[in-house]
Amino acid sequence: MKKNRPEIQPRGKNSLRILPVVLAAIMGAAGARGQSVPPDNSAAPASDDVVTMDVFEVKTDSDVGYMSQNAAEVTRMNTAIEDIPMNITVFNQQFIDDLVATDTSELIAYDASSVKTSENDDFIARGFNSVGTNFLNGFAQASGFGSSPMTNVERVEVIRGPAAILYGAGAYGATYNRITKRPKERPFSMARTIFTDTGLFRAEIDDSAPVPLVNSRKFLYRVNGVYEDGETWFGTRKGEKAIAPSLSWQMSSQAKLIVEYFYNYRETQANWETPVLGNNPDGIRTLDGIWHSYGNRRLNWIEDDDFRDQTRQFASADFRLGILRNLHFRSQFQWETKEQRFKETQAKSDALVLLYDAALLPRYWREYNIDIRGLRSRNELVWEGRTWFLRHRALAGFGWLEEETDTRQNRTYWNNGGLDHVTGPEDYLHGNGVIVDGVWTRATNAAGLYNEYPDVTLSEFLADPTLAGFNLNNIMPIVMFDRGRELPVPATPTAPTYTSTYTNDRGNSADWYANDIISMARERIFLSGGIRYSTAKRRTINLRTNDTTVDNTVYSSVYSFGAVVHLDEGRHFTLYGNMNNSFVPNFNSQPDGTGLEPETGRQKELGLRVKAFGGRLSMLATYFDIKQENVTETDPTKPANSGWRRQIPGVRSRGFEFSANASLTRDWLMLLGYSYTDSRDMTPGPNYEKARPLVPVNRVTWFNRFNGTRGFLKNWFANCGIIYTGSRPLTYVTGRGANLAGNNLPLAGMEQDWGKLPATWRVDAAVGYRWKPKGRIKQVEALVRVKNLFDNNDLFYVATWNRYTVDPGRECQFVFGVRF
């Protein structure tokens, strides 16, 4: 039960109250304008039928199983995937439903080229850490804690490689674009509940139809909602409340407006890493020589009252207009806010204190608030026409973005142990205590990150924590293998707190871009080329010191070229190639004011597509080579602290990818992916040409759905997913040891490489039954799904020399759904 927790009133609370009023006003105004529509419930005349312009919009009706034929946001136009010279995977609604995916990370786990590196939608793709890769309807989203919700998401497009022409900065390895659910012309309703064996309950609704009372199919609505409450596999709290209404207005046969709103409140708790000592991740040996095993991997290093609350809202408008038969205009606008309110005790997994018979994990208390406000817009013209024997689909656009972030963290001082006097490191340890890593910080009166007290027992420590140098006014450490004996944590810290972070960050950017897709030879050959010019400004103010740490405007330009050749008239064999690049703005400058070049990633890619069995089997093989350039670091040839920087090569990643998507029979759907990645650090220094941390050389994902259509199996269905992740190097950075920079001079207690992460297999399986009862209900479906069926204990997603985090073990879901 939560103690002394303040009531949080999200700014968006009133938005939910006025939303029905706003929607009613919109509907009423539409009805007033549409007086020619008969007042009864008769069908609308033929002239009132909805006319959809497909130059911007992808219809999912043509999807077969997991196979999607077209993509909209890859080129900003509705384009056949086989005509796009890039490696693209579309996770459509069928796949999302079969996977029972409730957040983005669950879905991306089945992308063979991507590996999760945090619980916050951070991924490594094609050997590169994700930067600026999270998009919604083509707009970059503010980063935050936790994986992005799937409440109102209909499909996710994974665009591999740099895609800066249409998506802007970042994303060397991949761009993940979530596309929201839009109103449907055919009415439908759906409700689904999910129960887990960990005590988590989730309810979802999805309803779409023509707007009531308006009596016109020109006005369509859709509402998605979620309620979730319970605990995760690790025993931490998890909850979500969301509502996502959208309204579509077909203003005329050539004009359409879509308005959306999304409110999402999520409650979670932290999942701190588990410490590693002595190069053994399985446990810790205390100073009495006794080995203590972590045993159950269901570990959490939190207090019951810790909480992370996040409130997110966005509203958007999408206006489309057919100016001429071959000229189309689109204007999009998005407003977003995100509020994060954290109060928690943060376990310092990079710090340890060893007693004679116990291991202590230091921690401190913090209150961490982040407020993000963003405005984004994009305006585009599409021309479809011919010049001689060439057919063009040309796009020109202008986009701008403004975003402001306020960050404030109040916290207690470190309480790492070893604190006695404040005069110097020579007199702040008791008895024969040892600062193993030799680090002492006068500013915080804290000892190093690893201390030993051979003559202090746990009982003696509990009676007098100062024997191990802990500040009595601060939060006491976690007793790692006997948490029932921990000293109580006060509801409000009695130690002094200070503001460690208080910043205001403002950024804005403007982008001009153009892209042309040219087809010829009876649409057997497609050429594409694009260019983007960007300006970005950033100002960061440290409100603690009233210093402006960054105030700069930078300019960047990027290009892309690609070609697609359908080798036969039936398009059974298709070759493609591209040269794409991407960039990250560099707001640093030299001491003399000279600006630095933006960091860039340049790719060469070749691919072969093969279709067989009448298009029911689609395969793709791809080779890629990406080079990262202009990585900025302190110039070692200049005097220390002089401020001079140099730009050097970064990562080079080469690899091969294969994917297959099949719907060979009504009874079997299949999605297969394989990636081989050779990613190496090319920066000068001790890590030159080393394999990139956490990047598996080989990764395989395979998902199957089996439908029973006859005999005793009729109405039964099952699915099975397999994920293989090859062995991976650890992250070669340690926070426990004096020689943090080079990691080449072993010290007593300094952590070393405890070996590559082992190759892992994860199996997900489900079995279900569906039936059609009497009445208006179209279908009822019951499903039992087991994630990590064999309870694999080696599923890591963070792993350094001194700490790690694991994915959940086996978890059962019980799903019940109804469609009307």
Buried (B, 14 or more C-beta within 10 A) or exposed (E): EEEEEEEBEBEBEEBBEEBEEBBEEBBEEBBEEBEEBEEEEEEBEEEBEBEEBEBBBBEBEEBBBBBBBBBBBBBBBBBEBBBBBBBBBBBBBBBBBBBBBBBBBBBBBBBBBBBBBBBBBBBBBBBBBBBBBBBBBBBBBBBBBBBBBBBBBBBBBBBBBBBBBBBBBBBBBBBBBBBBBBBBBEEEBBBBBBBBEBEBEBEBBBBBBBBEEBBBBBBBBBBBBBBBBBBBBBEBBBBBBBBBBBBBBBBEEBBBBBBBBBBBBBBBBBBBBBBBBEEEBEBBBBBEEEEBEBEEBBBBBBBEBBBBBBBBBBBBBBBBBBEEEBBBBBBBBBBBBBBBBBBBBBBBBBBBBBBBBBBBBBBBBBBBBBBBBBBBBBBBBBBBEEEEEEBBBBBBBEBBBBBBBBBBBBBBBBBBBBBBEEEEBEEBBBEEBBBBBBBBEEEBBBBBBBBBBBEBBBEBBBEEBEBBBBBEEBBBBBBBBEEEEBBEBBEEBEBEBEEBBBBBBBBBBBBBBBBBBBBEEEEBBBBBBBBBEBBBBBBBBBBEEEEEEBEBBBEBEBBBEBBBBBBEEEBEBBBBBBBBBBBBBBBEBBEEEEBBEBBBBBBBBBBBBBBEEEBBBBBBBBBBBBBBBBBBEEBEEBEEEEEBBBBBBBBBBBBEBBBBBBBBEEEEBBBBBBBBBBBBBBBEEEBEEBBBBBBBBBBBBBBBBBBBEEEEEEBBBBBBBBBBBBEBBBBBEBBBBBBBEEBEEEBEBBBBBBEBBEBBBBBBBBBBBBEEEEEEEEBBBEBBBBBBBEBBBBBBBBBBBBBBBBBBBBBEBEBBBBBE
